Amino acid sequence: EENPDKMDEYLNQMVDLQLLIHSKTCPLLNKLKDKMTRQISEMEELNAVNRYDLLTRLDSMPKHTKLCHGDFQPNNILVKEDGTMYVLDWVHATQGNASADVARTYLLFCLKDQGIADKYMNLFCEKTGTDRRYVQQWLPLVAAAQLTKKRPEESELLHRWLNSAIIHKATFGDAKWQTSCLMSDPKLLKAHAGI
């Protein structure tokens, strides 16, 4: 925020730092999917059918053991005068799928600035060769998990993402549920199309 003209440079450094984190494994950490399963299972806002659908989807996602920060955002990166970066706030660290961690960072950016969120996602996908749709499959799961924190300022966006996924599931069935998770949200449709 202090140097908006350097945003692209900062995003590039941030993605590189996140990729460095994802290159590590920590087999003794809790599993991200286990944490998300607990969070989704405890959601009182969803009926049993929708909770079951989300949990089934979560279970079907690829299992990885990469180090995931769980709250990777600019506020948790300290940069010294010499450019050395330190990552703070490891309380949410787990082992799991890097794309889930990226989906969470994307969500955090979306809460502040959709344009920066899209740049971040594009940069991550470009650097890793990851299909954007693969990361997007994690978005309703991350949104559901985030809703359990009951933050009023996040509620509208998270419900919109989650409701869009549920509507697509009901309308198109399981095959479309896996690939078209959030396309009824105009902002995400633009992001998906790369616009």
Disulfide bonds with the S-S distance in Angstrom:
none
